Amino acid sequence: MMRIRLKKKGSFKSKRMESVSKIDDIMAKGDLLGDTGKINVYFRGEDSSGILDFSREEAEKLVNSIKSVLNLLGKGRFI
C-alpha cells in the first residue's frame, strides 16, 4: 500500500488531501532508450485513483534514491 499526500493551492487557502492506494499497473510508453519514453504508474484506492507519469530521467532518479535508502536499511530486506 502506498500513502499519497497532496497539497493543492487555491486562491484563498491551501487544501490538503491524503489517500491510501495500491499500485494496479506499471506501463512503459514510447522509446525508453531515447528522450520520448514515459513510465506510467496506475494506482487505485477506495476513494481515489490516478496515474503518475515519469520521464526516463525522473524514473532513474527515483530508483537511485530508493536504492540508496534501502541499502542503509540492510541488504535483502526489501529487494
N, C-alpha and C positions, 0 to 999 in steps of 0.2 A: 504494500500500500504506500502511496505517496501523498504527502500533505502539500496542498497548493495554497499559497497565501498571496493575495493581490491587494494592491493599493491603487485605487483609481481616483485621480484628482478631478474634482468638479469645479464649478465656477465659484462656489462659496466654501466648500469644505471637502476633505478627502473621505472616501468611503473605503473601508477595509472589508475584504471577503476572505473566507477560509473554507476549504473543502478537502475531503479525503477521497481519493480516487485510486483506481488501479489502471495500469497500463494495459490497453487492449491489443495494440498492434504497433509495429515499427516498420515503416516503409521507406525505401530509398527511391528517389526520383531523379532522373537526369543523369548526367555524367559525373560520377563521384570522383573520377580522376582529374576532371577539369574544374573550372570555377562555377559551372552551372548546376552542380549537384545539390540536392536538398535531402535532408532526412526528416521525416515526419513521425512524431510520436503521438499516437492517438490514446486518449485516456477517457475513462467514464467512471462516475461515481453515482451515488443515489440522487443527488440534486445538482450535479454539474457534469459537463463533458467538454472536451476541447481537443485542439491539435497544437502541438509545439513544433514549429518549423525551425530547423537548424541548417545553416550552411555547413560546408565541409570544415571550414576553419573553426566555426563555433563548436561543432561536434568534437573535433580533435582537442580543442582546449578543455571542453567539459570532461572528456575521457581522461586526459592527462591530469587534471586537477583531482578527479575521483581516485585515480590510481595512486597518487601521492598520499592522499588521506588514508586509503586502505592499507598502504604499506606501513604507515605509522601504527595502525591497529594490529598488525601482525599478518604474516603470510598464511594463505589458505583459509582464512575465516569467512570471507565473502565471495571471492572469485576463485 
